[in-house]
């Protein structure tokens, strides 16, 4: 759907409206408590928001119990799956968080993470670092267990100097602690979101570093499974030619476009919360699939 030829007034309105449909809290690997994350988003002027923690909705559940304000808060999650022997992430938006399909799926992913944690523990023990799982679980607390928690424990125990060294030597791709969890297939995870009444969105498509042909195959399989959108913007954004590639694929396949900061924590190179709606003006924007859509407001 072409939305070219916007008037200056329409462009001005879009510039005042921010959404963010990809963020993380302490429920997974983010640094901010869900309620603090909400406060930050509202202070930034975000009008529609989703906490999309990895394989858990605990952050959303905590937030929605205490949430109040004009900002629209959607149920959200970032689910792990596999396609062509590659770990892929699918963002689910606006699903029923109590639907039995999504709750069963999240339980399955939680077990996969627990099994992976046990294997990481075994591999690190063989390299003179016993007790890694217990230490990582202590670091994780109520958060979803992940490699960053193992890294934090390794730093605390003096096995490595910092988080970067932990990943460079032990936890990063191809290293001893790089255990591939048994994630469900892409079509399975996408189906969970669809069955629960939600909108599946392909997270950060360029992060997988596929060729254009392979990326198109991924998106075609995703769409066939019920996928409805791709992230045009994620994190600090992309180069104009990269964004143009995603725009062409979205048009070619008839996919809507979404976006978010992929915010995890503050930092000199970390993205800020909120994405301007104007970036999606020439395509089918994700909010057309939502009920109700994000609130728009006239410029001051």
Secondary structure, 3 states (H helix, E strand, C coil): CCCCCCCHHHHHHHHHCEEECCECCCCCCCCCCHHHHHHHHHHCCEEEEECCCECCCHHHHHHHHHCCCCCEEECEEEEEEEECCEEEEEEEECCCCCCHHHHHHHHHHHHHHHHHHHHHHHHHHCCCCCCHHHHHHHHHCCCCCCHHHHHHHHHHCCCCCCHHHHHHHHHCCCCCCCCCCCCCEHHHHHHHHHHCCCEEEECCHHHHCCCHHHHHHHHHHHHHCCCCEEEEEECCCCCHHHHHHHHHHHHHHCCEEEEECCECCCCCCCCCCCEEHHHHCCCCEHHHHCCCCCCCCCCC
